[in-house]
Structure formats: structure tokens, C-alpha cells
Amino acid sequence: MQNYFVLLTKVGQARLSEVIAAGEQLNMSHIKLGECNQPGAE
């Protein structure tokens, strides 16, 4: 089974914390998807 996760930037982490604290909805205008199947990249 594959494991998936989200890796947020520091700006993304700060914004997510702000909206959670305020009980607001997070609107995202850009996301990047990718995979890292390179040895030693974990």
C-alpha cells in the first residue's frame, strides 16, 4: 500500500495555522503534486 503525505512550506504552515485558529476555510490557488522515487530521498 502506498503512503501519501503533504509537505507544506513555512508560509503554508503559517497560513494553515491562521485559518484553523480563526475557524475559517483555507482556499488554495496553487498546489504541486509529485513523486520522489529516487534512492536516498526519504
N, C-alpha and C positions, 0 to 999 in steps of 0.2 A: 504494500500500500504506500502511496506517495504522501509525503508530509508537505504541507504548504504553509507559508508564513508571510507576514507583512514586515517590511523593513522601512520604517519611516525616517525621514530626515529630521534634523533637530528642529527645523521650522514646522514640519508636520507634527512632530511630537508636541510642540508648544501649542499649536492650533487645536489639536485634538483635546489636549488638557483644558483649554479655554472653553470649548463648546460643551464638554462634559460637565464642567463646573457650572456653566450657565444654563444647562439643560436645553441647549439649542441643537439644531440639526447641522451636521457637517456637510457642506457642499464641496465636492471636488471637481475641478475643471480639467485636471490632467493626472493621469496615472501611467506608470510604466510597468510592463509585465516582462518577465524574462525567466531564464533558467540558468543555472550555473552547474553544468555537468563537468567542470574541469577538476582534475585531481588536485587536492590540497586547497580547494577554495572554500571549504566549510568554515 
